[in-house]
Amino acid sequence: RFQVLRDATCPAVLVECGFLSHPTTARRLRSVEYLDRLAQRIALGIHEYVRAVRAAAPAQPAAR
């Protein structure tokens, strides 16, 4: 029940990619390659979520 998500009016997620106070994580977060990989995986997760929601939605009748 995070404050930043509590009043969201649409699907929302909070992504924590690491802590700058952790030496290993801080080093990774300075890497362009690591940040690109994080961004790609977050985007893939969003894409998979949309795909799953669409697949689960009941078929809509054709508009007339």
N, C-alpha and C positions, 0 to 999 in steps of 0.2 A: 504494500500500500504506500508507494512512494508519492510524495507530494507532487512531483513533476508529472506524474501519470494519473493521479486521482481524478481530476476533472477533465480528462481528455474526452473529446466528443467524437473521436474516431479511433480505430485501432492504433495503439502506440506501444513503443518498446523503449526501454532505457538500456543503452549499450555501454558497458564499462570495458574499455580496451586495455586497461592496465593502470598501475599506480606509479606516478613519477617518483614517489619516495622509495620504490623498490629498485635497486640498482640494475638488475637484469632487465626488468620491464622498461625502465627508463632508457636503457641503451637500445632496446628494440624499437621503442617509439621514436627514436631519432633516425631510424633507417627508412628510407623511401620505399625500399622493397617490402619491408614489413607493413608499412602503412598501406601500400597498394594491395597487399594480400588481405589485410583487414577489411579494406573498402570493398574488395571483390566478394569476400565472404558475407559481409553484411548485405550487399546488393543481392547476392544469391539467396540469402535467407528471406529477403523481402519478396523476391520473385517466386520462391517456393510457397510462401504464405499466400500470395495472390492466386497462384495456381490451385492450391488446395481449397481456398474459399470458393473459387469459381467452380471447381469440380463438385463441391458439396452443395452448391446452390441448386434449388429446384429449377427445372427448365421453365423459362418464361414463355408465355403464349406469344405467337407472332402478332406484331402490331398490324392493325388494319387501316 
